[in-house]
């Protein structure tokens, strides 16, 4: 007597001659990260500047984020192309203040380190694609 397939298994998977693997349907799925306004305000900086900001954020929470805010005024682009530079500058200053004020309970310090890592990741994307024109999409 042959065992019957369990719930969730197909009869084809239960037969030894069929291989048990379903053919691929060829569906392509694309995943896009939705960024909040603070996260989208992180500027695409040159790689050495991003590493310096990560270093500053690691040892003095919020300082690297504060420095990165000024790169926006110097022309660094962000994922918020529809906002004015001053608005993006103040979003980065707000992120730095949040990091500084919450560093007392370690939340800000951890946030600051992750923020610095995001700066380096964005800078490496910019380096890989040679920093296209200001309106180009890097994704």
C-alpha positions as CSV (number, residue, x, y, z in Angstrom):
1,X,0.0,0.0,0.0
2,X,1.4,3.4,-1.0
3,X,1.3,6.3,1.4
4,X,-1.1,9.1,0.4
5,X,0.3,12.6,0.0
6,X,0.0,14.8,3.1
7,X,-2.0,18.0,3.1
8,X,-0.3,20.7,1.1
9,X,1.7,18.2,-1.1
10,X,0.7,17.6,-4.6
11,X,0.2,14.2,-6.1
12,X,3.0,14.9,-8.5
13,X,5.4,15.6,-5.7
14,X,4.5,12.3,-4.1
15,X,5.3,10.2,-7.2
16,X,9.0,9.3,-7.3
17,X,9.3,9.3,-11.1
18,X,8.3,13.0,-11.5
19,X,11.1,14.6,-9.6
20,X,8.8,16.5,-7.2
21,X,9.9,20.0,-8.5
22,X,7.3,22.2,-10.1
23,X,8.4,24.0,-13.2
24,X,9.3,27.7,-12.9
25,X,6.7,30.1,-14.0
26,X,9.2,32.9,-14.9
27,X,7.6,35.6,-12.7
28,X,9.9,38.6,-11.9
29,X,9.2,40.5,-8.7
30,X,10.7,43.9,-8.0
31,X,11.0,45.2,-4.5
32,X,11.4,48.9,-3.8
33,X,12.2,50.4,-0.4
34,X,9.9,53.1,0.8
35,X,11.9,55.7,2.6
36,X,10.5,58.2,5.1
37,X,11.5,61.9,4.7
38,X,14.4,61.7,7.2
39,X,15.9,58.7,5.6
40,X,15.4,60.1,2.1
41,X,17.1,63.3,3.1
42,X,20.5,61.5,3.6
43,X,22.7,63.1,0.9
44,X,24.8,61.2,-1.7
45,X,28.3,62.3,-0.7
46,X,31.7,61.4,-2.0
47,X,32.9,58.2,-0.4
48,X,35.7,59.7,1.7
49,X,33.3,62.3,3.2
50,X,30.8,59.6,4.0
51,X,33.4,57.5,5.8
52,X,34.4,60.6,7.8
53,X,30.7,61.1,8.7
54,X,30.4,57.5,9.8
55,X,33.5,57.8,11.9
56,X,32.1,61.0,13.5
57,X,28.7,59.4,14.1
58,X,30.4,56.4,15.7
59,X,32.2,58.4,18.4
60,X,30.1,61.6,18.7
61,X,26.4,60.7,18.0
62,X,24.8,63.1,15.5
63,X,28.0,65.0,14.6
64,X,28.5,63.2,11.2
65,X,24.8,63.7,10.4
66,X,25.2,67.4,11.3
67,X,28.3,67.6,8.9
68,X,26.4,65.8,6.2
69,X,23.6,68.4,6.4
70,X,26.1,71.0,5.1
71,X,26.9,68.8,2.1
72,X,23.3,69.3,0.9
73,X,24.0,73.1,0.8
74,X,27.1,72.3,-1.2
75,X,25.2,70.5,-3.9
76,X,24.9,66.9,-2.7
77,X,21.8,65.3,-4.1
78,X,19.2,63.3,-2.1
79,X,16.2,61.1,-2.7
80,X,14.0,64.2,-2.2
81,X,14.4,66.0,-5.5
82,X,11.0,67.8,-5.1
83,X,12.0,69.6,-1.9
84,X,14.1,72.7,-1.6
85,X,17.7,72.4,-0.4
86,X,17.0,74.4,2.7
87,X,14.2,72.0,3.7
88,X,16.4,69.0,3.2
89,X,19.2,70.8,5.2
90,X,16.8,71.2,8.1
91,X,15.6,67.6,7.9
92,X,19.2,66.5,8.3
93,X,19.7,69.0,11.2
94,X,16.6,67.5,12.8
95,X,17.9,64.0,12.4
96,X,21.2,65.1,14.0
97,X,19.3,66.6,17.0
98,X,17.3,63.5,17.4
99,X,20.5,61.4,17.5
100,X,22.1,63.8,20.0
101,X,19.1,64.0,22.3
102,X,18.4,60.3,22.4
103,X,22.1,59.2,22.7
104,X,21.7,59.3,26.4
105,X,19.5,56.2,26.3
106,X,21.7,54.6,23.6
107,X,19.0,54.8,20.9
108,X,20.5,57.9,19.3
109,X,24.0,56.4,19.3
110,X,22.7,53.2,17.5
111,X,20.6,55.4,15.1
112,X,23.7,57.5,14.5
113,X,25.9,54.5,13.6
114,X,23.2,53.2,11.2
115,X,22.8,56.6,9.7
116,X,26.5,56.7,9.0
117,X,26.4,53.2,7.5
118,X,23.6,54.4,5.2
119,X,25.7,57.4,4.2
120,X,28.6,55.0,3.2
121,X,26.2,52.7,1.3
122,X,24.7,55.6,-0.6
123,X,28.2,56.9,-1.4
124,X,29.3,53.5,-2.7
125,X,26.2,53.4,-5.0
126,X,27.1,56.9,-6.2
127,X,30.7,55.7,-6.8
128,X,29.7,52.5,-8.6
129,X,27.5,54.4,-11.1
130,X,29.8,57.5,-11.3
131,X,27.2,59.8,-9.8
132,X,24.9,60.4,-12.7
133,X,23.2,63.8,-13.3
134,X,21.3,65.3,-10.4
135,X,17.9,63.9,-11.4
136,X,19.1,60.4,-12.2
137,X,17.6,57.5,-10.3
138,X,20.2,55.1,-8.8
139,X,17.9,52.2,-8.1
